[in-house]
Amino acid sequence: MKFFKRLTKKYNPLTTHSVGFSYPNQEVLRDISLSIKPGELVAIIGESGCGKSTFLKIISGIISTSHQGKIKIFGKPKFFSKNKIGFTPQEVSLIPDLSILDNIKIFGLNSGIPEKKAIKKANKLLQMLKLGEDLNKLPSQLSGGQRARLNIVLSILHDPKILILDEPFAGLDFLNRRLLWHFLESLRKKGKSIILTSHLLTETQKHVDRLIILKNGKIFFSGNLEKLKTKLKINYIYELRFTHLSKQTLTEIKKYCAHKDIKILDSYERYLMFGINTERQKSYLARLFQKLNLKFNEISFREPNLDETFLKA
């Protein structure tokens, strides 16, 4: 016990150095180096197919890295510390033909936990997640949100120090997502380190300590939303709807924006969304529209959320 306490004080729960992964004809990840702090809640985001799930499976020990790289759990190689990790896949991994109770017993035994201890631990977690169902029910008798919560419970029966969740909010309604966020925050307060992926960017930014963006197989960004806005030079969103907007005029606007370092984040017919760094750039656009004799209605001028900032990441 004293030795473990020394490890937790000396080392971060998870560190990776130059981790990569490739299929025969495709490189998925390269040179992924990061460190997760004790009690830190981190979201890994990126476009579909950017390697998020692959990275989670690598650090969880489900697949092996195909490149030279190092993964350490509390300063030790990953294969010495697998019991410190709890991995919840996006796909529900419950055994459909067995009761909730039997699922708890089997998943507990797979994690080296005696039946009585697994049931006691599961009951505590089920209560925290407001899943007070009859344990003799089959998983098929539960709602989708209940199965998702049970999926998480079964993956952390061994009380891991690091939780890794792949799209835990996929398909959940607002109430189920809110319940799950509260649960994760309660675990974080107990010192658990949590790594998750999610496509619900604006919601995720409100709860996590750090965002990590994967792009082209590498870490493009690590930090919070304010730091990302500074990196991308997008401090404001400016939305307009024009009375008329020809293709030729749109081409002129795009050339002007490229010259003035103004981002066009979205465009559809007569609608344009600009990402701008300073209010001065807004005045530049006003002069351009006056010169082009364009009439428009201003929809909004405001700070961006993560979804909008991510359009230019």
GUTOR-367792 format. One record per residue: x, y, z of N, C-alpha, C in turn. Coordinates in pm, whole numbers, plus 50000, padded with zeros to 5 digits. Atoms other than C-alpha are relative to their C-alpha. Example, Ala and Ser with C-alpha at 12.3 -4.5 7.8 and 13.67 -1.06 7.14 Angstrom:
// residues 2
500894988150000512304955050780500905012050000499184988149994513674989450714499235010950073
END
This chain:
// residues 313
500834988050000500005000050000500875012650000499124988349996502795024450087500695002049866499334999150130504535015949759499065006149896500974994750097501325023049561499785015050022500184985849972500885056449738501165008249947498854992850054504415066149641499885001449848500174999550145503615057349279499005010749959501034990550037500435078149271500455014350020499504986449976502295108249410501075003849898498864997250085505305105049183499635000649852500305001150141503665096148852498575004149969501354998150049500685107648651499394986449968500625013150023498125079648606500304994049863499785005150135498695077048230500925009349922499144992450092501475088247997500224991749875499645006850125502065079647633501095008049932498904993350071505115087347425500154993849862499795003950140505265085447044499234987349962500845011550033502405060547015499435001549859500544999750135501315051546663499294987049967500705012250044499145026846479499735001149851500265000450144498825016446116499374986949960500465011850072496854992245905500964998149883499045002450109498704976745608500155011649901499924989350099497825005545376499545013550052500504987549946496805032945615500585002850138499534995749869498445051845900498845007050071501124994649924495845059546168500475010050103499474991549894497895074546452501525000849988498544999049998501425087846478500455010150105499334991049904503545103046752499025006250101500964995249900500755105547013500684999950137499364998749869502365118347333499145009150088500804991949907500295130347627500134994550140499985004049859499975128648003498705004150064501264997549932496805126048209500265001350150499764997449858496765140348562498984992650087500975006049908495095124948869498755008650011501254992849987491425134648883499665008849882500254991650117491495149848534498974993349909501025004750095488515146348297500335005849863499494996050131489725147347937499104994549890500765004450116487755145747611500905000149878499285000850127489385133947290498985001449888500964997450105487555148146991500705000649864499464999650135487985148346616498974994649903500945004950101486275139746291499924984850004500165014550006484925104546241501144994049917498905006650070487745081246140501365005650031498704993849970490505102546295500854991450095499215008949915491595074246529499695000850148500344998649857489865083046858499814986450067500295013149939488495048146926501244991049998498775008050009491735032046809500955003650114499104995649893493735052847056499514994950135500545005049873491405043647343500264985050017499785014449993491745006847258501484996750022498575002049978495535009847250500365002150146499634997349861495825025847593499274990750097500735009549915493265000947728500604986049989499395013150015495354971747605499224990549913500825008750084492704958447366500704996949868499185002450118494904962947059501405005350029498604996249979498664966847037500415010849901499464989850090500434996946895500894993349897499205005950108502024989046559501305007749978498774992350010504765015246604500754999450133499264998849875507495019846859499395011350082500594989949914505955038547148499904994650141500065004249860505585037647524498685004650061501194996849922502475036447741500274995650142499735003249859502855038248116498815003750087501054997949902500315035248396500685001550136499294997049875501575051548715501484996449991498565001750016505085049548577500434986149960499665013850037504915012448491499474996949860500515004050131504534996148148498564995350010501445002549999500884991448054499644985850042500395013849973500894953448076500174996150146499905002649857501854955248445498825006050076500984991949926498904977648529498614999949937501295000450066495864966648326498845000950099501094999649901493834962748646499715014150049500244986049962494155000448696499085007349901500774993850107492105006948379498614993549991501345004850032488355004048319499595005449865500334995750136487295004847954498544996949969501405001850042483695010047838499915002649850500094998050145483265004147463498705006949963501224993450048480715022847256498884989849984501005010550017478954990147178499714993750136500375006149873477014976047473500504985650002499345013149995478934945047584499324990450096500735008849909476264929047803499734986549933500355013350051475554891747766498484999249999501464998150009471944892847639499174988950063500805011349952470824858147749500114997850150499835001549855471914862648111499395012050072500604989449919470284882948387501045010650034499094989449954471734915348516500934994550107499215005849891472894896248825501104991049947498995009150055474674869448620501065007749921499024991550068476284896448405500985005950101499144994349895477604912548723501004989650049499125010749950479014879248846501104997049901499015003850102480734871048517501015011249976499074988950021482194905648459500905001950121499194999149880483354906048820501114989650001499005010850003485114872548785501075002749895499034996650105486744884348461500995010650047499114989749944488204913148664500664995350129499365005549881489324890048945499295003550130500764996149881486544899949186499044988850040500955010249954484654874149398498555004649982501394996850029480884872449339499405009850100500624991649897479814887849671500525014349993499404986650008482224916949635499525007149873500474994050126481164922749271498565004950013501414996249984477464923349364499875012250091500034988649908478084947049655500445012849929499494988450074480124970449435499005004549895500954996850106477574968449153498765007050057501184993749939474664976949382500265014650036499644986349965476485008049500500045008949876499904992450124477235019349145498645001749933501354999350058473705011149024499165010550070500724989949923472325032849302500445014049959499494987050041474585061649202499465004149863500494997350135473355058548844498494998549988501475001049995469715055248952499494988749912500375011850077469435020648803499524989150097500505009349899467365003449071499064989849942500835010150064466064975448853500174986450068499925013849952465344939348946501194993249932498785005950057468684921448900499734987049925500345012250074466874891048763499505003049859500404996350135465834910648453501104997149899499045001250109467484904548119500355014049948499644987050057469374933347955498995005149897500974996250102466754933147676498765006650060501154994049933464154943847933500275014250049499624986549959466024976148002499905009549881499984989950107465815008547805501435001749950498664997650054468725019647590500895007550097499234992349902469825044947851500414991650119499685008749888469685018748126501114990149962498955009250045471774994247922501355007149991498744992450010474355021547857500615002150138499504997949864474625028748229500524986950060499565013049950474854991748315501324996049935498755002850071477584988248052501205006350070498934993049928479655013948244500254993450135499865006349869478974997548581500854987349991499285012750014480254963848459501485002049968498604997750040483474979348326500845005750114499234993849890484434995448660499774992950133500215007649876483564968048912501284998450080498715002049933487284964548990500595013150053499614987149943487455001149099501305005249939498774995450066490015012648838500315014550033499574986149977492025044448880499805008549876500184992950127491585053448512498784994349929501195004050075488245052448328500135004849857499924996750142488215051447949498674996449937501345001950053484855055947778499935004849856500114996850142484245054847403498565003749968501334994750033481235076647310498934995550102500985004649900479385070447640498645006849991501264992650007476685096047553499234997449871500655002750129475805082247209498614994150021501365005249994472055077447176499245003050128500674997049873471245090547526499235013249991500754987549994468575116747588500645009450102499394989849915469295148447784500084995750146500025004049859468285134348123501034989250030499005010649981470435103148082501425005549989498674994150013473385123947966500355008050124499774992049880473015147548261500344991150120499755009549892472865118148503501414994249989498685005850021475995103148349501115010250027499014989749971477905136248363500195001750151499904998749855477095139348734500774988250060499315012149952478295103648788501505001049975498584998750033481595110048610500675010750085499444989449916482115142148804500204995350144499845005449865481575123449132501224990850008498825008750003484235098049029501285008449991498844991250011486615126048934500375005950136499754994449868486225141249280500684989950093499365010549922487385107749419501414996949949498655001750050490615110749222500134991649876499935007950122489695089748919500365009049882499694993050125491185100648588499104994249891500995004450097488675099148303500355005349861499774996450140489255098847928498804995249920501165003950077486305098947692500035006449862500224993950130485315105847334498545003949991501394995750017482175124447231499895009049878500314990850110480605141446931499135011650047500814989149944478515163747161500955010750053498884991449966481155190747157499635011250095500364988549916479375220747306499634995550141500335005449868477985199647591501264995350072498785005549941481335182947650500905010950056499094989349958483255215747676499655005450139500454994749872481195225147984500444991350118499755009549891482255194548184501454995550013498665005849996485805185248094501055010350040498884991349964489105199148218500855003549878499114998050115490875195347885499424993349876500385005350130490105189947517501264996249924498905004150087492435170147293499404997249863500525001750136491795172846918500994991949919499205008050092493115145746688499705004449858500154996050140493715155746328501154994349920498985006150086495555137346052500934990750079499245010049925496655110846302500865005450111499164994149896498315135446540499165008850092500674990649911497405157546833500145014049942500024986650057496395190646677499945010550110500224990149895495445207647003499774993050133500285004649864495395202447380499825012250089500284988549915493755227347615498515002350013501434996849986490455245047682499525008049880500594993150114488095263447449500645013749978499394986750014489625297647520501364999149929498695002050064493045284647422499844996349853500255003850139491595269247106499605012049916500414987950074489935302047004501215008849970498794992150022493295319447045500854993849891499195007050100495085293046837499435001949860500644999250131492545294946555499625014349962500334985850022492055332946586498515001749969501454998750013488295329446624499435003650137500574995449874486915350446908498525003649989501404996350020483565359146752499414992249882500785005550110480905343346535499115011249946500784989550066479255366846284499144993149895500935006950089476145352946111499145010149926500764990850085474405370245821499144992349901500815005350109471615363445575499795011549900500044989550102471825383245251498694999549921501194999350086468935394845035500264992749870499585007150122470825382144731501504997750007498565003149996474195365044697500334991049882499645007750119475515354244359501294992350024498775007949989478315328944308501235008949981498884990950025480545356544171500295008750123499834991749880479935378444477500584991850114499475008849895480585349144711501494997549979498585002050031483895343144532500815012350043499314987649959484865379744591500115000850152499984999849854483935376744960501064990350053499035009949956486055345344997501435005049979498664994650026489095362144836500355010950100499784989249904488705392445062500274994450139499835006249867488365370545373501374993350013498685006349997491495351145284501095010550019499034989149989493385384245250500005006150140500134993749868492075397545585500044990050115499925010549898492495364345772498674998450075501345002349946488735360845824499544986249952500415013550036487345325545832498524999549963501395003250032484165314945655499754985950052500205012949935482955286745879498874992049936501135007150059479725278745699499325009149899500754992250099477795289645393498954991149937501085007450066474485279145244499055010149937500834990750076472635297944973500335014550040499774986049965472285333445116500525001950142499534999549861473585324745463501534998350007498565001349977477195330045576500295001050150499514999449862478885323145910501505002949995498594996249997482205341145967500584997350139499255000749875484775333646234501045011049997499094988550003486615365746319500745001450133499124998849884489365374546561499775012950078500174986949934488665411446633498765007049945501154992250046485775435846608500365008549879499564992350117487855455146356499714992249872500285008050119487445426146115498535000949960501434998150030483675430646143499795012849920500124987450074484065466446026500564998649859499475002650134486205454145735498904993949911501075006650076483325431745627498895009949966501064990250025480825460345661500365008949881499574991650113482885481745422499974992249869500055008250121483165452945177498574998649950501395001850041479425446845178499415012949944500464987150052478805483845124500545002349859499374998550132481235484044832499304991249897500655009450092479475453744679498495002549992501434996550000476075469944744499134988250043500735011649950474895439744945499125003850118500914998149888471875440845170499894987050079500025012149918471675416945464499345002850134500484999649862470175409345802501034993250089499055005949905472535403346094499254990550092500645010049914471555371246273500595000250139499364999649868474125372046551501445004449989498584996949983477475385246666500334996550144499855005749866478705365246965501264991650009498885009149980481335342647115499654986349943500285013150058481675308446949499904989150106499945012149917480915274947107500984990249935498995009450049483105244347055499644994349865500415005350131481055230446766500415009649888499704990050104481505262846569501505002049984498544998650008485195266446655500614988049929499475012450055485755230246557499864999649847500174999650147484545238246202501295003949931498754995450062487955254346142501224993250059498855006849936490115231046355500684990549902
END
